[in-house]
Every structure is written in structure tokens, then in C-alpha cells.
């Protein structure tokens, strides 16, 4: 792991942190996971929500492409 990677979080933890990373309101979190495919998970049924930054970036790119009809700007 180089210095640049050492400063980035390996895993985001909590609905608020995950939603902040993708620019969404945390109150919409469950809808985003269930209906929009937000890549967040729990390792235990009542544990905290977690997400990998790379997965969130991929999800945002897919959302962008879907909204733009596949065209890039």
C-alpha cells in the first residue's frame, strides 16, 4: 500500500458516511440499497452498514451512465 492509499478509508461504516460519499440523504439509505442497488452490506443482521469506496464509485458511474443514456459528457 502506498502513501496515497493509506490516507483513503478501506471501508466506509454507517449509513451517514456511505450516503455522504455518494451525495445522498441518509434518510433514503434503505431505498437506495433495496431499489437502486447501492452496494452496501452488513456482516451481521444487526451490525453496522459498510461499503467499499471502489464499489460506491462504480455504482455512481453506473447511475451517471444510466441517467445520461450511456453518453458521457
Backbone as CSV, one residue per row, in Angstrom:
resi,resn,N_x,N_y,N_z,CA_x,CA_y,CA_z,C_x,C_y,C_z
1,UNK,0.857,-1.180,0.000,0.000,0.000,0.000,0.899,1.239,0.000
2,UNK,0.669,2.145,-0.943,1.481,3.356,-0.963,0.843,4.439,-0.088
3,UNK,1.545,5.561,0.026,1.062,6.632,0.918,-0.313,7.146,0.522
4,UNK,-0.554,7.284,-0.780,-1.839,7.799,-1.242,-2.983,6.890,-0.784
5,UNK,-2.814,5.585,-0.901,-3.841,4.649,-0.482,-4.001,4.600,1.034
6,UNK,-2.951,4.866,1.769,-3.003,4.798,3.227,-3.932,5.867,3.804
7,UNK,-4.137,6.964,3.097,-4.999,8.033,3.587,-6.468,7.786,3.282
8,UNK,-6.771,6.928,2.347,-8.153,6.646,1.984,-8.719,5.572,2.901
9,UNK,-10.002,5.712,3.249,-10.581,4.650,4.076,-10.731,3.376,3.257
10,UNK,-10.432,2.246,3.881,-10.594,0.961,3.209,-12.067,0.610,3.102
11,UNK,-12.827,0.987,4.134,-14.249,0.660,4.186,-14.980,1.803,4.886
12,UNK,-16.078,2.245,4.295,-16.914,3.239,4.960,-17.895,2.512,5.865
13,UNK,-18.163,3.096,7.022,-19.014,2.438,8.009,-20.127,3.392,8.432
14,UNK,-21.356,2.922,8.327,-22.514,3.701,8.760,-23.267,4.320,7.598
15,UNK,-24.582,4.390,7.767,-25.438,4.945,6.708,-25.063,6.374,6.349
16,UNK,-24.785,7.175,7.361,-24.487,8.581,7.106,-23.215,8.736,6.279
17,UNK,-22.155,8.016,6.639,-20.886,8.122,5.922,-21.018,7.618,4.489
18,UNK,-21.752,6.537,4.304,-21.937,5.981,2.967,-22.722,6.958,2.096
19,UNK,-23.802,7.487,2.636,-24.613,8.434,1.867,-23.860,9.724,1.578
20,UNK,-23.078,10.189,2.516,-22.275,11.389,2.276,-21.309,11.157,1.116
21,UNK,-20.740,9.968,1.041,-19.776,9.663,-0.021,-20.412,9.688,-1.408
22,UNK,-21.707,9.372,-1.507,-22.363,9.360,-2.817,-23.322,10.538,-3.020
23,UNK,-23.336,11.461,-2.068,-24.140,12.676,-2.225,-25.636,12.464,-2.072
24,UNK,-26.017,11.534,-1.230,-27.438,11.253,-0.998,-27.796,11.502,0.459
25,UNK,-29.074,11.714,0.715,-29.564,11.896,2.073,-29.625,10.539,2.770
26,UNK,-29.105,10.441,3.968,-29.069,9.157,4.671,-30.461,8.609,4.959
27,UNK,-31.464,9.474,4.972,-32.826,9.016,5.220,-33.350,8.148,4.073
28,UNK,-32.710,8.230,2.904,-33.091,7.420,1.752,-32.245,6.154,1.625
29,UNK,-31.448,5.858,2.627,-30.464,4.787,2.535,-31.068,3.432,2.164
30,UNK,-32.067,2.984,2.901,-32.633,1.658,2.632,-33.256,1.583,1.247
31,UNK,-33.899,2.637,0.805,-34.460,2.660,-0.547,-33.349,2.555,-1.580
32,UNK,-32.245,3.269,-1.344,-31.127,3.206,-2.270,-30.541,1.797,-2.349
33,UNK,-30.427,1.137,-1.213,-29.896,-0.232,-1.188,-30.866,-1.194,-1.872
34,UNK,-32.132,-1.123,-1.493,-33.118,-2.092,-1.982,-33.558,-1.834,-3.416
35,UNK,-33.783,-0.565,-3.777,-34.349,-0.250,-5.095,-33.316,0.188,-6.129
36,UNK,-32.251,0.827,-5.666,-31.266,1.377,-6.600,-29.966,0.577,-6.646
37,UNK,-29.852,-0.433,-5.795,-28.671,-1.289,-5.823,-27.423,-0.691,-5.206
38,UNK,-27.588,0.256,-4.288,-26.429,0.815,-3.602,-25.642,-0.324,-2.963
39,UNK,-24.348,-0.445,-3.264,-23.572,-1.598,-2.796,-23.104,-1.474,-1.346
40,UNK,-24.042,-1.642,-0.435,-23.730,-1.615,0.993,-24.157,-2.951,1.584
41,UNK,-23.525,-3.336,2.667,-23.792,-4.651,3.248,-23.612,-4.609,4.755
42,UNK,-24.142,-5.624,5.383,-23.952,-5.851,6.815,-23.304,-7.219,6.980
43,UNK,-22.305,-7.305,7.831,-21.679,-8.605,8.071,-22.472,-9.424,9.080
44,UNK,-23.318,-8.751,9.849,-24.238,-9.401,10.790,-25.599,-8.748,10.604
45,UNK,-26.689,-9.467,10.903,-28.029,-8.897,10.668,-28.275,-7.558,11.357
46,UNK,-27.680,-7.336,12.519,-27.896,-6.066,13.221,-26.624,-5.221,13.275
47,UNK,-25.617,-5.607,12.520,-24.358,-4.875,12.527,-24.438,-3.591,11.726
48,UNK,-23.378,-2.820,11.760,-23.355,-1.564,11.018,-23.278,-1.816,9.511
49,UNK,-23.822,-0.883,8.755,-23.715,-0.951,7.301,-22.299,-0.579,6.898
50,UNK,-21.785,-1.248,5.872,-20.440,-0.991,5.368,-20.474,-0.929,3.849
51,UNK,-19.493,-0.248,3.280,-19.375,-0.175,1.823,-17.925,0.106,1.461
52,UNK,-17.503,-0.450,0.353,-16.155,-0.199,-0.142,-16.184,0.996,-1.084
53,UNK,-15.251,1.938,-0.926,-15.240,3.111,-1.793,-15.216,2.771,-3.282
54,UNK,-14.471,1.755,-3.678,-14.411,1.389,-5.105,-15.788,0.939,-5.604
55,UNK,-16.537,0.221,-4.770,-17.889,-0.201,-5.156,-18.813,1.003,-5.300
56,UNK,-18.676,1.968,-4.399,-19.503,3.173,-4.479,-19.175,3.982,-5.725
57,UNK,-17.898,4.078,-6.078,-17.512,4.785,-7.306,-18.113,4.113,-8.528
58,UNK,-18.057,2.795,-8.577,-18.635,2.054,-9.705,-20.150,2.270,-9.775
59,UNK,-20.812,2.274,-8.619,-22.254,2.496,-8.578,-22.591,3.895,-9.095
60,UNK,-21.824,4.893,-8.675,-22.065,6.259,-9.146,-21.863,6.366,-10.655
61,UNK,-20.829,5.728,-11.185,-20.602,5.750,-12.637,-21.772,5.104,-13.373
62,UNK,-22.273,3.997,-12.856,-23.412,3.324,-13.477,-24.662,4.210,-13.423
63,UNK,-24.876,4.884,-12.293,-26.007,5.809,-12.174,-25.882,6.937,-13.197
64,UNK,-24.679,7.496,-13.299,-24.433,8.564,-14.266,-24.722,8.089,-15.676
65,UNK,-24.196,6.940,-16.043,-24.392,6.429,-17.397,-25.858,6.147,-17.678
66,UNK,-26.565,5.617,-16.687,-27.997,5.355,-16.877,-28.762,6.662,-17.083
67,UNK,-28.443,7.667,-16.298,-29.141,8.954,-16.400,-28.802,9.695,-17.693
68,UNK,-27.611,9.501,-18.186,-27.199,10.168,-19.419,-27.481,9.325,-20.650
69,UNK,-28.119,8.195,-20.472,-28.439,7.336,-21.600,-27.204,6.703,-22.242
70,UNK,-26.173,6.468,-21.442,-24.981,5.829,-21.969,-23.970,6.790,-22.563
71,UNK,-24.343,8.053,-22.717,-23.395,9.017,-23.299,-22.605,9.696,-22.194
72,UNK,-21.389,9.986,-22.443,-20.522,10.664,-21.472,-20.422,12.127,-21.813
73,UNK,-20.189,12.923,-20.787,-20.005,14.352,-21.024,-18.625,14.772,-20.648
